[in-house]
Amino acid sequence: MNWWQRLKKNPLARFGAMILFVFYLSVIAADFVAPYDPYDSQPNGSLLPPTSIHWASGFHVYPTTQGDTNIETGERKLIIDSSQPTRLSLFVEGAEYQLFKLSMPLPPKWEEVTIFPGISLNRHLFGTVGEAKFNILGTDDQGRDQFSRLVHGGRISLFIGIFGIIISYPLGLLMGGISGYFGGVVDTIIMRLAEVLMTFPSIYLLAALSGILSPQLTSTQRFILIVVITAVISWAGLARVIRGQVLSIKEREFVQAAIAMGGKPLYIIIRHVLPQTASYVVISATLAIPSFIGAEAVLSLIGLGIQQPDPSWGNMLSLASNASILVLQPWLIWPPAILIILTVLSFNLLGDGLRDALDPRSLQR
């Protein structure tokens, strides 16, 4: 029985993989899944609760706006126009967008580079046909649709871990491979550097660095800085583990044969030694991604990460610092919190499943 069969038979790993598949597919196709633009405000529509759905020869909603606020209790009166029922529908026409468009934002005065142009569409997964808006998770304090911001914000929160792994893991693999293969002075220098980096508390360091950054930085630039800083710190732990594995791998016969045939050290490390650590690297990467997601969420939560009006799950949670919103508008807090918890849990379940499936002792059973 191979590792793939073992992984598929693990119900928790399957659950984690399914949740992650749905999340990533949704945020990649955010323009299709989200019914509204995440930056558009609805007139007289701030802090609306989730829209109530009614049934009368089909699902429909009524136009809803905010009324007067009770000064003593802070509760808002809703004005519901029941004379204008608006039908709910799937695949509703809207503004044209590029499905799966992948672009790389560049500094000012440069043009945006489109890596994959996508397919032009003008329909959304669901929405209304008429005057009323369907805010499935309500609206925020600016009258913006919470569900649309949640889906678009997932692009930053979910992909920051992927980009972090792409930067930190090649660096950790290479440094750990060189350290373990050459040993001696090279090993001492690299390991002492790794130990110094591991002493830095990453969250506090990121908060300190983010606090001194220019407020003129865009969310894209902050996103890149968060990824790079987190990746530079996190490679050290991986390098130490890889170094320990390389110390034993380099004594094996196939490595000695490559040395005897005149292979260059760097070629032997990359071609013969590091591939032997693939099982550990896959498991470790799966379990490390949540740390990047958590770092972004914490920084955005305290106002040092992705800035408004750009959405991310972290800065959407920043509303929790307002006690009145926490009590009176809980629909603004629970969705991003639950998504972060589910994402971290899913990665951990998938990582644990991969660890069990790739365990050599399990494969021999």
N, C-alpha and C positions, 0 to 999 in steps of 0.2 A: 504494500500500500504506500503510495508516494505522499509527499507532503501536501500536495494540492487536495487529494482526497481526504486527508486528515483535517485540513482546514475547513473544507466544505461540511464536514460532519460536526464541526464545533458550532452549536447554535448561537453562542454569544458572539463569536467572531463574525458569523453571518449577519447577525443583527447590526453590529457595528459597521460592517461593510455596506449594508443596505442603507443605513441612515446617512453615511458619508456620501454614497452615490447620489441619493436624493438631494442632499444639500449642495454638492458641487454642481450637479446638473442644473439645479434651480438658479444658482448665482451666475453660472456661465450664461444661461439664457434669461438673465434678469429682466431685460427689456421686454421679453415675451411673457414671462410669468407675472411681473408686476403690472397692475392695471393703470398706474399713474406715474408721472415723472416724480422722482424723489425730491426734487427741489421746488415743485410747484405748490403754492399755498392756496387753499380753498377760501373764498370770501366768507367771512363770518363762520369759519369752520375750525377754530382752534380748540384743542382738547375735547373733541367729540368722542363719545364712547363708541365701541364697536357697533356698526350699523345693524339694526334689527331686520331680520328677513321675515317677510309675510307671504302667505299663500292665498291666492285667489285666481284659479285657472292658470297657475304658474307662479314661480317665485318672483317676488318683486320687493322693492324698497321704496321709502318715501324720502323726498328732499328734507334734509335736517340741517339746521343751523343753530348757533348758540344764542341764547337769550340773556336776560339779566342775571347777574351773579349775586347770590345771597351773601352779604358782607359778613354776617355772623358765622355762617357755616362754611362758606367758600364754595357751596354747590352751585352749579350752573343750570339754568332752566333751558331745556331744549325746545326748539320750535320745529314741530313736525308738520309738514304740509301733506295731509292725507288725501288731498284732492288731486295730487299728481303722482299716482303710482308709476314706478319706473321698473321695467322688466329686467331681471338678471339674465345674462346669457353667456355662453362660452364662445371663445374666438371672436371677440368684439373688435371692430375696426377702431384704429387710433392713429397716432402720429407714426410716420414711417421711421424705421430704425434698422440697424444692421444686426441680424442675429449672429451670435458667436463672433462678432467683430473683435479683433485683438490688435490693439495699438500700443505703442510705447511713448508715453509723454516725455518730452524733452524740455530743457531749460528755455526760458523766454528768448525770443528772437530766432528760435529754431523751429522747424516744422515738425509736426507730429508724424512719426513713422508708423504706417499701417502694415502690420506683419501679415494679417489675414483679413481680407476685406469683408467677409461674411456674405450673408444673403439678405437682400432688402425685403422687409415684411412690413405690414401695416396693421397687424392684428395682435391682440393680447389674449392670454389664456382665458380670462374671464373679465367681466365688467358689466356696466349698465348701458341700456339703450334708451337714453332720455336725459332729463335734467338732474336727477338725483345721483349722488356719488355713493359707491359701495366701499366703505372703509371697514374692511373685515377685522382690523385690529385697532380701529379708531384713528384719531389724528393727534399730532403732537402740539406743542404750544405755539407753533407757527402755522398751524393748519395744514401740515403736510401729511400725506397718507403714511401711516406707520408701517403697514405691510410692505409697501413699495420701498421705503427706506431700509427696512430690515433685509429685504432680498438684495438690494444693491449694496448695502453695507457689508453683506457677507462676502463680497468679492475681496475686500481688504482683509477681513478677519480670517477667512479661510485660506487665502493664498499667501498670506504673510509667512505661514509655517512652511509652505512648499518652497518659496523663494529662500527662506532662511536655511533650509536643508541643502538646497542647491549650492549655497555659498559655503556653509560651514563644514559639510561632510567631505567634499573633495580636499579641503584644506586639512581637516583632521586626519583623513586617511593618508595623505601624502606625508605630513609631518610625523605621524606615528610610524609609518612604514620606513621612512628614512632613519628615524631614531632607533628603531629596533634592528634594522638591517646593519647599519654601520657601527652602532655602539660607541664606546669610548667617549671622547670629548664632544662629538656631535650629539650623542644621546644625552649627555649631561646638560648641555646648553638648552636643547629643546625641552627636556623634561622640567628643568628649572623655570623656563619661560611659561610652560603649561601650568605649573604649580602657582606661579604668581597670578596668572589670569584666573585660575580657579578660586583664588581668595577673594576676588571682587564679587560682591553681591550684585547680581545682574540688574535686578529691578531698581535698586537704589542708584546704581551707576547710570542706568538709562534715564531715570528721573532727573538726576543731576545734570546730565548732558543735555537732555531735552529742555531743561529750565534755562540754560544759557544760550539756546539757539535763537536766531533772529525770528521775531514774530512774523516777518515777511515771507517766511518759507511757506510754500504751498503744501497741501496734504500729500501730494505725490512725492515731494522732496522729503517730507517727514517720514513717509512710509519707507522710502529707500534708506534713510538714515537709521530708522529703527531696525530694519532687517540687517543692515551691514554691522551695526554695533552689536546686536545680539549674536550674530553669526561669529564675529571676531572673538567674542567672549566664550562661546559655547564649544568651539572646536577642541579646546584643551582636554576636556574629559574624554572625548572620543579618541584623541591621539594617545592618551595613556593606555587605554584598553587595547587599541590596535598595536601599539608597541609591544605589549605583553604577548599578543598572539604571534606577532612577527618573529619574536625571539625563538619560538618553537618551530614555526613554519620554515625558517631559513635553514634549519638543519636537516630538512627532509631531502630525500634522494633526488627528486625532480629539480629542486633548487640547486643542489650541488652539481647536478648534471649541466644545468644552464650556465653555472659559473665556469665549469671545466671547458665548455664549448666557447668561452670567451664573451659571454653576454655582458653588456654594460650594466652596472648596478641599478641605474634608474629604470632601465628596461625590465630587468628581472623583478624589481619591486612592483612595477605597474602591471606587468604581464603575468607573472607567476605567483607572487606573494600575496598581493592585496586581494585578488579574486577569491582566495581561500577564506577571506573574512566576510564574504558576501552575506552569509546567513545572519551573522551578528549585526552587520550594517543595516540590513533591511528591517530587522526587528527594532534596533535602536532608533532608526529614523522615524519609524511609525510612532514610537513612544516619545520622541523628542518634539514632534510637531506641536503638541498641545502647549509646550512651554513657550513657543513663539506666539501662539494665539493668546495665551495668558498675558504675556508681556505687552502686547498691543492693547489688549482690553484694559489692563491696569493703567497704562499711560494715558489712553484716551479717556478713561473714567475720571482721572484727576486733572484732565485738561492739558496734558503735555504731549499727546499723540496726535491722531487725526483730528483736525479742527472742523467745527461747523462752518458752512452748511453741509460739508461732505459727510456722508453717513458711514459709520462703522458700528459694530455691536458694542464696542467699548464706550464711544461717546454718546450712544443712545442710552447707555446705562447711567450716564452722568446725571440724568434727571432724578436719580434716586437720592441725590443729595438734598433735594427739595422735599421737605417733610409733607407739605400739602399735596404735592403730586403723588408721593408715595402712598398716601392715604386715600385721596379722592380719585386719582387716575392710575390705578395699579396696572392697567393694560399697557401703559408705556414702559413699565419696568420688567414685567414677567417675561414677555416674549424674547428679548435679547438675552436675558439671564438664562432662560431655559435652553436656548440655542447654543450658548457657550458651554453649558454643562453637558448637553447631549453630544456636542462635537468632541469635547475632551474625553468623555466617557467612551464614545465610539472608537476613537483612536486607541485608547487604552485596551479596549476589548479586542480590537483587531490585532494590536501588538502582542497581547498575551496569546491570542490564537496562533499567530505566526511563530511565536517562541515555542509553543508546544508542538506545532506541526514540523518545525525545522530542527527540533532537538534530535541529534543523532541517536540518542538512546531510544527515543520513541520510534524512529524510522526502522530500527532493528527488530522491533517487536512484531 
